[in-house]
């Protein structure tokens, strides 16, 4: 479920990190999260931003938060007095773990943090989520999908997380829209088998529960989506489709398209740059979460 501490990469020394916090047992294993405490205390109860990692749904861990295009946002939010978290979820293999289980784990991580908000100094009314690639997809479904539609753990009791805003970097936004899958890894129908437990033609109902553009509603929280127009893993059409669907439904959406950028904002001369994208993402979270009263 998670790496042992001795297998963890070197953590930044300029950040206040609490690692190896178990939030959910899964059989004999457990899922962990790590917290980044504020570098400067600006709130009695701090806003929270939760990061969900990528890795094709079948790889990665909470240390993906150290990616160059992610840790800059975390660092800036910590400097602004926010708490940040990086969470793990069961990696999808189709035998028997599906993408819906990963969503449930992300939702349970949010519910765990809300349940322990007082202990960690979190303002449970000011929460945002953030994810990249597969984590960008999961961060959208974690907010947009109803808890009851996924196999969440009833032992993590208490209120559901009220998410105010969501930032998704280069996500997949639909498991049913063929245009979103063109020019990337999902053109092969078999790619859906480990995620859905079968082909799309057999699992369409589940696929709709995992498709952010089909879960959007007029009162959805504010969304920021960022994508590179040279992404060969998940086409930039995903960001455009999400933007257009949100606008059509009257939901708040900001869309950043980085020219020349591949998946992960790779590229030598991309525009906007990773630094600029991070600055816009930080500003997005501050705009929607920083209205808590400072002490």
N, C-alpha and C positions, 0 to 999 in steps of 0.2 A: 504494500500500500504506500509506503514511503521509504525514503532512503534513511539509513542509519546516520547518526551524526558524523561518524568517522568517514562517511562517504560523501558528505556535503562539500560543495565547493567553498572556496574562501569567501567569507561574507564581508561586505564593506565595513570598514572600521569606523567610518564617520556616521553610521546609522545605528540607532538603538533597536536592536533586533532581539526578539524572544522567539526561539525556534522550538520545534518538537512539541507543539500543543496538540494533543489528541482530541478530535472532536466527534469521531464516530467509529464505533467498532464494526467491522465487516468480517464475520466469522471469527477466526482466530487472529486476524490482522486488525490494524486500525488506520484510519486516515488522519493525517496531521495537517496543521496549518502553522504559519509563522506570522508574527506581528512585527510591524515597524512602528515604534512609538514616536510621538512628536519630538522633534529636535528642540522646539521651543514651546512651552506651554502657553497656549493662547485661548483655550477653552476649558471650562470646568468639565464639560462633556464634549469630547472631540468628534467632529465628523469622521466617518469611516469610508474608505474606498477599498474594495476587495478585488484582488487580481485573480483571474482564472487562466491557467497556463494553456499553451498549445502543445502540439505534438501529434497531430493526426488522429486524435481521440484515443489512440492506442499507445502513446508514448509521452514522455515528459514528466515533470514533477514540479513541486512548488518553487524550486530553485531557478526555474525559467524566468522568474521575476527579475533576475539579474541580467537579462538581455539588454543590450545597449538602448533599444527603442522603448524599453519599459522602465528600467530603473531610474531614468531621468525624471519620469513623471512621479514615481514614488518619492524620490529625494526632494523634489520641489514641493509636493504635498506635505511631507514631513516637516519641511521648513516653514510651511504655512500653518502648522499646528494640527494637521490631520493625523489620524491613525490609519495605517494601511495594513492589509493582510494579504498573504498569498496562500491559496488553499489547494489541496489535492482532491482527486476524485478517482474512482475506480477506472482503470484503463480498459477501454472497450475491446472485446475480443469475439463477441458474438456467441461465446460458449462459457457461461451464459450471460456475460455482462454486455448490455446494450447501451446505446447513447442515452436512452431514457434513464438508466441507472446513474450515468455520469451527471445528468441534470439533477437528479434527486440528491446526489452527494453535494453538489454545489448549493442547492437550496438548503440542505441540512447544515452546511457550514455557515450560511447566513443566519439561519435560525439559532445555531449554537452561539454565534457572536451576539445576537440580540438578547438571548437568554442570559448571557454573561456580560451584558453591556456595563452594568455598574462596576463589576470587578475590573474590567479593562478600561474604564473611563470613556466609554463610547456613547455618543448621542444617537440612540436608536431611531430617532426621527430624521436623521441626516445621513443616509447611506447611499453610496454609489457603487457600481461594479464596473470592472475593466477587464478586458480579455483580448488575446491575440490568436489569430488563426482558428483552430478548433476551439480555443478558449474564447475567442470573439463570438463564435456561434453559441457556446454554452452560456456566456454572460448575457446574451440577448434572450435566450429561452428561459434562463433562470428568473429573469424579471417578467417576461411577457406571458409565460405559461402559468396556469393555475397550479398550486401545489398539489391539489387532489388528482391531477392528471399524471403524476409521476410517483414512483414507489419510494416516497420519503419515509424516514425512520420515525415512527410514532413515539419512540422513547425520547426524542429531542422535542420536548413539549414547549409550550409557550407561543407567543404571537409570531406570525409570519413577518419576515423582513419587509419594511416599506422602502422600496428602492426609489430614489428620486431621479437618478440619471444613470446612463449606461454609455460607456465608450467601448467600441469594438474596432480592433485593428484587423484588416484583411480577413473578414469572416466569411464563412458560407452562410447564406441567409435563407436558403430553401433546399429541402430534400426532395421537392416535387417539380420545381421549375427547371426545365431542361436548359434554358438559357444560362442559368447560374452555374451549370456544370460544364458548359462548353469551354474548350481551351484550357482544361485543368485536369486534375486527378480523378474527377468524378464522371468522365465520359463513359467509362466502363461500368455497365450495370452491376457487375459483381462487387464493385467497391462498396456498395450499400450493405452487403450481406453481414459483415461484422458489426455494423452500426445498428441495423434494424432487425437482425436475426433472419433475414431473408431478402429477396429481391423487392424492389419498390412496388412492383405489380402485386406482390403478396402482402405487403405491409404498408399500404398507403395511409391507413388511419393513423398508425404510429408516426409515419413520416410527416404528416400534417401537424402533429403535436410537437414536432422538432423543427418546424419551419418558421423562423421569426416573422417573415413577411405575412404569413397567414395568421399569426398571433397578434399582430399590431391592432391597436384600437385608438380611437380619438383621444382618450385620456391616458395613453401610454406615457411613461416618463420621458424626459428629454433624452435624445439619442445623439451620439456623435459616432460617425463611421469614417474610418480612414483606410485608403487602399492605394496600391501602386497600379498605374495603368499598364505596366509591363509584367504583371503577375502571371506566371505560367502554372501555378499550383491551384489558386482560386482566382478566377477571372474578376477583373474590376467591375464587371457587370453586376456582381453581388452588391457592391456599395451603391451603384446607381439604382438597382432594383429596390433596395431598402429605402433609399432616399425618396424615390418616386412613390413607393407604397405608403410611406409615412406622410408625405405631403398630400396624397390623395385622401387619406383618412383624417387629416387635420392634426397629426401628431407633430411634436417638435423634433426637428432633425437638423443636424449640421453634417456636411459631407466634405471631406478633404480628399482630393485626388492628387497623388504625388506623381509628377511626370517623370517617366524613365525608371520608376521604382519597381523592383520585382517583389516576390513574396518576402515578408520580413523587412520591407523597405530597403532591400539590397540594391546596389547600384552606386556608381562613382559620382554622378552629378545629378542627383535627384532633386526635384523641386515641387513642394517645399522639402527641406532637409529633415532628417530625423529630429534634430534639435528644434526646428520650427514646429514640426508636428507635435512634439512633446510639450512645447510652450502653449500651443493651442489647446491641447488636451488638458493640461493643468488649468488653464483659464476656464475651460468648460466646467471642470469640477468645482473650481472656486465660485463660479457664477451660480451654480445650483446648490451648493452645500455650505458656503461660507457665511450664511446669514444667521448662524447661531450666535448667541450673545457671548462676547468675550468677558472674562472675569475682570 
